[in-house]
Amino acid sequence: MAIGRFARLCGFSLQEEADIATAAGEALIAAAQRDAAKRAGGFSVTCTFENNELRIEIQSCTDSEEPQRGGFGTIIMRRLMNEVAYSRGGTRVRLVKRKDD
């Protein structure tokens, strides 16, 4: 919810806010599930807005040797955001939404 509110403060429409919150929610669910499976805990969320571009980075505290495999959540994120990128074996996801003026 906080990510959606931040998007709204950045000037995104109500529909864009909902899309951003949904995409971020999918990334957060994946981070929580990965940590639960490894009996680890925690993740960090960073949101920035610069040059009409909202960037959301969600970093799991759990390292992984296995690359992230795209599932239904990844399909949803890619549909709602302009960019979706994984790094650190899938434990970090970056979501980007550009604001059209």
C-alpha positions in Angstrom: 0.0 0.0 0.0 2.8 2.4 0.8 4.4 1.9 -2.6 1.1 2.7 -4.2 0.7 5.9 -2.1 4.3 6.9 -3.0 3.4 6.4 -6.7 0.3 8.6 -6.3 2.4 11.4 -4.6 4.7 11.2 -7.7 1.7 12.1 -9.9 0.6 8.7 -11.2 -3.1 8.2 -11.8 -5.3 6.0 -9.6 -5.1 3.2 -12.2 -1.3 3.5 -12.5 -1.1 3.5 -8.7 -3.1 0.2 -8.6 -1.0 -1.3 -11.3 2.3 -0.3 -9.5 1.0 -1.6 -6.2 0.0 -4.9 -7.8 3.3 -5.4 -9.5 5.2 -4.5 -6.3 3.0 -6.9 -4.4 3.9 -9.8 -6.7 7.6 -9.0 -6.2 7.1 -8.8 -2.4 5.3 -12.1 -2.3 8.1 -13.8 -4.2 10.7 -12.4 -1.8 8.7 -13.5 1.2 8.2 -17.0 -0.2 11.9 -17.4 -1.0 12.9 -16.3 2.5 10.3 -18.6 4.1 11.5 -21.6 2.0 15.1 -21.0 3.2 14.0 -20.2 6.8 15.6 -16.8 6.5 14.0 -13.5 6.9 13.7 -10.0 5.6 13.9 -8.0 2.6 14.4 -4.3 1.8 12.3 -2.0 -0.4 13.7 1.2 -2.0 11.5 3.5 -4.1 12.9 6.5 -6.0 11.3 8.9 -8.4 13.5 10.9 -10.8 13.1 12.2 -14.4 9.5 11.0 -14.5 10.6 7.4 -13.7 9.5 5.5 -10.6 12.1 2.8 -9.6 11.3 0.1 -7.1 14.0 -2.3 -5.9 13.1 -5.2 -3.7 16.0 -7.1 -2.3 15.7 -10.4 -0.4 18.2 -11.0 2.4 18.5 -14.6 1.2 21.3 -15.2 -1.3 20.6 -17.8 -4.0 22.7 -19.9 -6.3 19.6 -20.6 -8.4 18.5 -18.1 -11.0 14.9 -16.8 -10.6 12.5 -18.6 -12.9 9.7 -16.5 -14.3 6.3 -17.5 -13.2 2.9 -16.0 -13.3 3.9 -13.2 -11.0 6.7 -12.2 -13.4 4.1 -12.1 -16.3 1.9 -9.8 -14.2 4.8 -7.5 -13.4 6.0 -7.3 -17.0 2.5 -6.5 -18.1 2.0 -3.7 -15.6 5.5 -2.1 -15.6 7.8 -0.6 -18.2 10.8 -2.7 -17.0 11.3 -5.7 -14.8 14.8 -6.9 -14.2 16.2 -9.6 -11.9 19.8 -9.7 -10.4 21.7 -11.5 -7.7 20.3 -14.9 -8.7 16.8 -13.6 -8.6 17.0 -12.2 -5.0 16.8 -8.6 -6.3 14.0 -7.3 -8.6 13.9 -3.8 -10.1 10.6 -2.5 -11.3 10.4 0.7 -13.4 7.3 2.7 -14.4 7.6 5.8 -16.5 5.2 8.6 -16.1 3.7 9.9 -19.3 3.0 13.6 -19.3 
